[in-house]
Amino acid sequence: MKVQIDFERCQGHGRCYDLAPGLFGEDDEGYGQVLGHGLVPPGEEQAARLAVANCPERAIDVHEET
């Protein structure tokens, strides 16, 4: 699984890094940013999905890797 943030849609609500701090951080202006390369480590899939579901702007995209 891989996550990414669409910076055109992100409004800086911060729910992603509040709900999944191991996957998301904030930039200098408070907008969410993906940590690392966006690969979700084993065991963090639930946190990634929770962040996606709670983003009011739907700015987080999830790519399921097969």
MMTF fields as JSON, N, C-alpha, C and O atoms, coordinates in Angstrom:
{
  "mmtfVersion": "1.0.0",
  "mmtfProducer": "UNKNOWN",
  "numBonds": 263,
  "numAtoms": 264,
  "numGroups": 66,
  "numChains": 1,
  "numModels": 1,
  "chainsPerModel": [1],
  "groupsPerChain": [66],
  "chainIdList": ["A"],
  "bondAtomList": [4, 2, 8, 6, 12, 10, 16, 14, 20, 18, 24, 22, 28, 26, 32, 30, 36, 34, 40, 38, 44, 42, 48, 46, 52, 50, 56, 54, 60, 58, 64, 62, 68, 66, 72, 70, 76, 74, 80, 78, 84, 82, 88, 86, 92, 90, 96, 94, 100, 98, 104, 102, 108, 106, 112, 110, 116, 114, 120, 118, 124, 122, 128, 126, 132, 130, 136, 134, 140, 138, 144, 142, 148, 146, 152, 150, 156, 154, 160, 158, 164, 162, 168, 166, 172, 170, 176, 174, 180, 178, 184, 182, 188, 186, 192, 190, 196, 194, 200, 198, 204, 202, 208, 206, 212, 210, 216, 214, 220, 218, 224, 222, 228, 226, 232, 230, 236, 234, 240, 238, 244, 242, 248, 246, 252, 250, 256, 254, 260, 258],
  "bondOrderList": [1, 1, 1, 1, 1, 1, 1, 1, 1, 1, 1, 1, 1, 1, 1, 1, 1, 1, 1, 1, 1, 1, 1, 1, 1, 1, 1, 1, 1, 1, 1, 1, 1, 1, 1, 1, 1, 1, 1, 1, 1, 1, 1, 1, 1, 1, 1, 1, 1, 1, 1, 1, 1, 1, 1, 1, 1, 1, 1, 1, 1, 1, 1, 1, 1],
  "groupList": [{"groupName": "MET", "atomNameList": ["N", "CA", "C", "O"], "elementList": ["N", "C", "C", "O"], "formalChargeList": [0, 0, 0, 0], "bondAtomList": [1, 0, 2, 1, 3, 2], "bondOrderList": [1, 1, 2], "singleLetterCode": "M", "chemCompType": "L-PEPTIDE LINKING"}, {"groupName": "LYS", "atomNameList": ["N", "CA", "C", "O"], "elementList": ["N", "C", "C", "O"], "formalChargeList": [0, 0, 0, 0], "bondAtomList": [1, 0, 2, 1, 3, 2], "bondOrderList": [1, 1, 2], "singleLetterCode": "K", "chemCompType": "L-PEPTIDE LINKING"}, {"groupName": "VAL", "atomNameList": ["N", "CA", "C", "O"], "elementList": ["N", "C", "C", "O"], "formalChargeList": [0, 0, 0, 0], "bondAtomList": [1, 0, 2, 1, 3, 2], "bondOrderList": [1, 1, 2], "singleLetterCode": "V", "chemCompType": "L-PEPTIDE LINKING"}, {"groupName": "GLN", "atomNameList": ["N", "CA", "C", "O"], "elementList": ["N", "C", "C", "O"], "formalChargeList": [0, 0, 0, 0], "bondAtomList": [1, 0, 2, 1, 3, 2], "bondOrderList": [1, 1, 2], "singleLetterCode": "Q", "chemCompType": "L-PEPTIDE LINKING"}, {"groupName": "ILE", "atomNameList": ["N", "CA", "C", "O"], "elementList": ["N", "C", "C", "O"], "formalChargeList": [0, 0, 0, 0], "bondAtomList": [1, 0, 2, 1, 3, 2], "bondOrderList": [1, 1, 2], "singleLetterCode": "I", "chemCompType": "L-PEPTIDE LINKING"}, {"groupName": "ASP", "atomNameList": ["N", "CA", "C", "O"], "elementList": ["N", "C", "C", "O"], "formalChargeList": [0, 0, 0, 0], "bondAtomList": [1, 0, 2, 1, 3, 2], "bondOrderList": [1, 1, 2], "singleLetterCode": "D", "chemCompType": "L-PEPTIDE LINKING"}, {"groupName": "PHE", "atomNameList": ["N", "CA", "C", "O"], "elementList": ["N", "C", "C", "O"], "formalChargeList": [0, 0, 0, 0], "bondAtomList": [1, 0, 2, 1, 3, 2], "bondOrderList": [1, 1, 2], "singleLetterCode": "F", "chemCompType": "L-PEPTIDE LINKING"}, {"groupName": "GLU", "atomNameList": ["N", "CA", "C", "O"], "elementList": ["N", "C", "C", "O"], "formalChargeList": [0, 0, 0, 0], "bondAtomList": [1, 0, 2, 1, 3, 2], "bondOrderList": [1, 1, 2], "singleLetterCode": "E", "chemCompType": "L-PEPTIDE LINKING"}, {"groupName": "ARG", "atomNameList": ["N", "CA", "C", "O"], "elementList": ["N", "C", "C", "O"], "formalChargeList": [0, 0, 0, 0], "bondAtomList": [1, 0, 2, 1, 3, 2], "bondOrderList": [1, 1, 2], "singleLetterCode": "R", "chemCompType": "L-PEPTIDE LINKING"}, {"groupName": "CYS", "atomNameList": ["N", "CA", "C", "O"], "elementList": ["N", "C", "C", "O"], "formalChargeList": [0, 0, 0, 0], "bondAtomList": [1, 0, 2, 1, 3, 2], "bondOrderList": [1, 1, 2], "singleLetterCode": "C", "chemCompType": "L-PEPTIDE LINKING"}, {"groupName": "GLY", "atomNameList": ["N", "CA", "C", "O"], "elementList": ["N", "C", "C", "O"], "formalChargeList": [0, 0, 0, 0], "bondAtomList": [1, 0, 2, 1, 3, 2], "bondOrderList": [1, 1, 2], "singleLetterCode": "G", "chemCompType": "PEPTIDE LINKING"}, {"groupName": "HIS", "atomNameList": ["N", "CA", "C", "O"], "elementList": ["N", "C", "C", "O"], "formalChargeList": [0, 0, 0, 0], "bondAtomList": [1, 0, 2, 1, 3, 2], "bondOrderList": [1, 1, 2], "singleLetterCode": "H", "chemCompType": "L-PEPTIDE LINKING"}, {"groupName": "TYR", "atomNameList": ["N", "CA", "C", "O"], "elementList": ["N", "C", "C", "O"], "formalChargeList": [0, 0, 0, 0], "bondAtomList": [1, 0, 2, 1, 3, 2], "bondOrderList": [1, 1, 2], "singleLetterCode": "Y", "chemCompType": "L-PEPTIDE LINKING"}, {"groupName": "LEU", "atomNameList": ["N", "CA", "C", "O"], "elementList": ["N", "C", "C", "O"], "formalChargeList": [0, 0, 0, 0], "bondAtomList": [1, 0, 2, 1, 3, 2], "bondOrderList": [1, 1, 2], "singleLetterCode": "L", "chemCompType": "L-PEPTIDE LINKING"}, {"groupName": "ALA", "atomNameList": ["N", "CA", "C", "O"], "elementList": ["N", "C", "C", "O"], "formalChargeList": [0, 0, 0, 0], "bondAtomList": [1, 0, 2, 1, 3, 2], "bondOrderList": [1, 1, 2], "singleLetterCode": "A", "chemCompType": "L-PEPTIDE LINKING"}, {"groupName": "PRO", "atomNameList": ["N", "CA", "C", "O"], "elementList": ["N", "C", "C", "O"], "formalChargeList": [0, 0, 0, 0], "bondAtomList": [1, 0, 2, 1, 3, 2], "bondOrderList": [1, 1, 2], "singleLetterCode": "P", "chemCompType": "L-PEPTIDE LINKING"}, {"groupName": "ASN", "atomNameList": ["N", "CA", "C", "O"], "elementList": ["N", "C", "C", "O"], "formalChargeList": [0, 0, 0, 0], "bondAtomList": [1, 0, 2, 1, 3, 2], "bondOrderList": [1, 1, 2], "singleLetterCode": "N", "chemCompType": "L-PEPTIDE LINKING"}, {"groupName": "THR", "atomNameList": ["N", "CA", "C", "O"], "elementList": ["N", "C", "C", "O"], "formalChargeList": [0, 0, 0, 0], "bondAtomList": [1, 0, 2, 1, 3, 2], "bondOrderList": [1, 1, 2], "singleLetterCode": "T", "chemCompType": "L-PEPTIDE LINKING"}],
  "groupTypeList": [0, 1, 2, 3, 4, 5, 6, 7, 8, 9, 3, 10, 11, 10, 8, 9, 12, 5, 13, 14, 15, 10, 13, 6, 10, 7, 5, 5, 7, 10, 12, 10, 3, 2, 13, 10, 11, 10, 13, 2, 15, 15, 10, 7, 7, 3, 14, 14, 8, 13, 14, 2, 14, 16, 9, 15, 7, 8, 14, 4, 5, 2, 11, 7, 7, 17],
  "groupIdList": [1, 2, 3, 4, 5, 6, 7, 8, 9, 10, 11, 12, 13, 14, 15, 16, 17, 18, 19, 20, 21, 22, 23, 24, 25, 26, 27, 28, 29, 30, 31, 32, 33, 34, 35, 36, 37, 38, 39, 40, 41, 42, 43, 44, 45, 46, 47, 48, 49, 50, 51, 52, 53, 54, 55, 56, 57, 58, 59, 60, 61, 62, 63, 64, 65, 66],
  "secStructList": [7, 3, 3, 3, 3, 7, 6, 6, 6, 7, 7, 7, 7, 7, 2, 2, 2, 2, 2, 7, 6, 6, 6, 3, 3, 3, 7, 6, 6, 1, 7, 3, 3, 3, 1, 6, 6, 1, 5, 7, 7, 6, 6, 7, 2, 2, 2, 2, 2, 2, 2, 2, 2, 2, 7, 6, 6, 7, 7, 3, 3, 3, 3, 7, 7, 7],
  "xCoordList": [0.847, 0.0, 0.895, 1.943, 0.447, 1.182, 0.189, -0.906, 0.562, -0.294, 0.399, 1.626, -0.423, 0.111, -0.936, -2.131, -0.482, -1.375, -1.411, -0.373, -2.618, -2.804, -2.738, -3.661, -1.661, -1.441, -2.408, -2.574, -3.043, -4.059, -5.333, -6.055, -5.605, -6.828, -6.605, -7.539, -5.391, -5.116, -5.337, -4.834, -6.1, -6.383, -5.743, -5.957, -4.959, -4.225, -5.016, -4.702, -6.026, -6.805, -5.973, -6.207, -5.014, -4.101, -4.608, -3.967, -5.717, -6.241, -5.339, -5.236, -4.692, -3.835, -2.702, -2.473, -1.998, -0.875, -1.309, -0.527, -2.526, -3.047, -3.423, -3.174, -4.026, -4.514, -3.452, -3.509, -2.499, -1.472, -0.105, 0.466, 0.423, 1.686, 2.891, 3.931, 2.76, 3.85, 3.904, 4.892, 2.845, 2.752, 2.763, 3.207, 2.266, 2.133, 2.746, 2.745, 3.26, 3.766, 3.185, 2.326, 3.655, 3.183, 4.352, 5.478, 4.064, 5.106, 5.124, 4.427, 5.906, 6.059, 4.774, 4.641, 3.832, 2.58, 1.409, 0.267, 1.691, 0.657, -0.062, -0.999, 0.369, -0.235, 0.362, 1.526, -0.444, 0.024, 1.06, 1.036, 1.961, 2.929, 3.196, 3.175, 3.447, 3.726, 5.165, 6.078, 5.357, 6.702, 7.34, 6.663, 8.625, 9.323, 8.833, 8.589, 8.694, 8.258, 6.774, 6.283, 6.07, 4.642, 4.276, 3.095, 5.279, 4.986, 4.485, 5.11, 3.37, 2.762, 3.36, 3.218, 4.031, 4.622, 3.553, 2.424, 3.896, 2.957, 2.444, 3.214, 1.159, 0.55, 0.028, -0.69, 0.367, -0.081, -1.209, -1.636, -1.694, -2.737, -4.014, -4.65, -4.38, -5.587, -5.445, -6.394, -4.29, -4.055, -4.126, -4.659, -3.594, -3.646, -5.092, -5.485, -5.871, -7.279, -8.082, -8.982, -7.753, -8.421, -8.129, -9.03, -6.883, -6.518, -7.234, -7.73, -7.289, -7.989, -9.461, -10.01, -10.089, -11.52, -11.855, -12.974, -10.89, -11.146, -10.669, -10.803, -10.121, -9.694, -10.913, -11.506, -11.302, -12.507, -12.378, -13.387, -11.178, -10.958, -10.71, -10.566, -10.663, -10.347, -9.035, -8.926, -8.04, -6.756, -5.755, -4.681, -6.091, -5.165, -5.604, -6.751, -4.684, -4.941, -4.194, -3.058, -4.855, -4.248, -4.108, -5.035, -2.944, -2.693, -2.395, -1.368, -3.292, -3.101, -2.131, -2.361, -1.066, -0.081, -0.399, -0.743, -0.278, -0.584, 0.674, 0.61],
  "yCoordList": [-1.172, 0.0, 1.238, 1.275, 2.244, 3.499, 4.648, 4.571, 5.713, 6.887, 8.105, 8.193, 9.038, 10.318, 11.389, 11.101, 12.62, 13.751, 14.606, 14.937, 14.959, 15.882, 17.289, 17.722, 17.99, 19.3, 20.359, 21.405, 20.101, 21.018, 20.962, 21.953, 19.809, 19.636, 19.86, 20.242, 19.633, 19.743, 21.177, 22.133, 21.299, 22.607, 22.79, 23.811, 21.807, 21.94, 21.655, 22.206, 20.816, 20.473, 19.685, 19.78, 18.916, 18.203, 16.887, 16.303, 16.411, 15.155, 13.98, 13.028, 14.036, 12.915, 12.717, 11.598, 13.778, 13.598, 13.47, 13.007, 13.866, 13.595, 12.124, 11.524, 11.547, 10.167, 9.13, 7.997, 9.502, 8.552, 9.244, 9.462, 9.59, 10.334, 9.551, 10.139, 8.247, 7.458, 7.499, 7.076, 8.005, 8.049, 9.462, 9.689, 10.428, 11.797, 12.767, 12.529, 13.847, 14.933, 16.224, 16.211, 17.345, 18.637, 19.457, 19.337, 20.292, 21.168, 22.449, 22.535, 23.431, 24.666, 25.485, 26.333, 25.23, 25.974, 25.159, 25.619, 23.956, 23.128, 22.187, 21.497, 22.153, 21.229, 19.839, 19.693, 18.826, 17.457, 17.101, 17.603, 16.23, 15.692, 14.242, 13.855, 13.456, 12.042, 11.891, 12.518, 11.06, 10.786, 9.693, 8.762, 9.809, 8.811, 8.835, 9.9, 7.672, 7.557, 7.203, 6.912, 7.232, 6.957, 5.495, 5.149, 4.63, 3.206, 2.978, 3.414, 2.303, 2.031, 0.736, -0.32, 0.812, -0.395, -1.389, -0.994, -2.658, -3.66, -3.26, -2.843, -3.394, -3.042, -1.616, -1.273, -0.774, 0.618, 0.864, 2.003, -0.202, -0.043, 0.565, 1.408, 0.144, 0.673, 2.171, 2.923, 2.613, 4.038, 4.818, 5.927, 4.251, 4.916, 5.072, 6.143, 4.031, 4.093, 5.068, 5.75, 5.128, 6.059, 7.499, 8.338, 7.786, 9.129, 9.489, 10.606, 8.553, 8.779, 9.087, 10.033, 8.296, 8.449, 9.75, 10.251, 10.293, 11.491, 12.786, 13.851, 12.718, 13.938, 14.605, 14.051, 15.789, 16.427, 16.865, 17.037, 17.043, 17.468, 16.295, 16.48, 15.078, 13.874, 14.049, 13.699, 14.601, 14.918, 13.767, 13.858, 12.689, 11.564, 10.449, 10.002, 10.015, 8.895, 7.669, 7.76, 6.519, 5.246, 4.398, 4.286, 3.809, 2.9, 1.537, 1.337, 0.616, -0.767, -1.457, -1.523, -1.961, -2.673, -4.157, -4.722, -4.766, -6.185, -6.994, -8.22],
  "zCoordList": [0.0, 0.0, 0.0, 0.644, -0.74, -0.81, -0.706, -1.263, 0.002, 0.14, -0.457, -0.496, -0.92, -1.38, -1.132, -1.073, -0.989, -0.758, -2.011, -2.583, -2.431, -3.542, -2.953, -2.264, -3.221, -2.619, -3.14, -2.512, -4.275, -4.796, -3.955, -3.847, -3.367, -2.567, -1.079, -0.373, -0.584, 0.855, 1.328, 0.736, 2.408, 2.993, 4.367, 5.019, 4.81, 6.056, 7.315, 8.371, 7.237, 8.43, 9.445, 10.65, 8.964, 9.856, 10.403, 11.277, 9.928, 10.457, 10.108, 10.882, 8.961, 8.557, 9.555, 10.014, 9.895, 10.819, 12.267, 13.098, 12.595, 13.937, 14.098, 15.143, 13.051, 13.117, 12.759, 13.237, 11.936, 11.486, 11.471, 10.403, 12.657, 12.712, 12.198, 11.899, 12.096, 11.543, 10.029, 9.429, 9.406, 7.943, 7.385, 6.259, 8.188, 7.72, 8.718, 9.925, 8.195, 9.02, 8.485, 7.603, 9.022, 8.539, 8.03, 8.514, 7.042, 6.538, 7.374, 8.384, 6.968, 7.736, 7.835, 8.717, 6.93, 6.936, 7.493, 7.473, 7.989, 8.596, 7.65, 8.051, 6.393, 5.435, 5.612, 5.985, 5.342, 5.476, 4.424, 3.301, 4.817, 3.873, 4.225, 5.393, 3.206, 3.391, 3.868, 3.329, 4.875, 5.363, 4.516, 4.081, 4.288, 3.482, 2.051, 1.483, 1.482, 0.095, -0.022, -1.113, 1.102, 1.077, 1.219, 1.249, 1.308, 1.487, 2.909, 3.875, 3.023, 4.324, 4.869, 4.252, 6.028, 6.603, 7.049, 7.341, 7.104, 7.609, 9.0, 9.865, 9.185, 10.459, 10.523, 11.463, 9.55, 9.536, 8.536, 8.348, 7.893, 6.879, 7.463, 6.829, 8.651, 9.299, 9.551, 9.326, 10.008, 10.246, 8.947, 8.92, 7.865, 6.559, 6.105, 5.643, 6.231, 5.814, 6.687, 6.196, 7.969, 8.871, 8.464, 8.452, 8.132, 7.688, 6.39, 6.241, 5.459, 4.185, 4.44, 3.875, 5.282, 5.549, 6.273, 6.167, 7.005, 7.799, 7.162, 7.764, 5.972, 5.279, 4.655, 3.73, 5.143, 4.617, 3.157, 2.473, 2.687, 1.302, 0.353, -0.855, 0.919, 0.129, -0.631, -1.807, 0.073, -0.546, -0.492, -1.087, 0.21, 0.332, -0.602, -0.567, -1.425, -2.333, -1.833, -1.369, -1.937, -1.555, -2.802, -3.605, -2.951, -4.059, -3.464, -2.815, -3.69, -3.215, -4.156, -5.363, -3.605, -4.427, -4.403, -3.365, -5.556, -5.648, -5.848, -5.949]
}
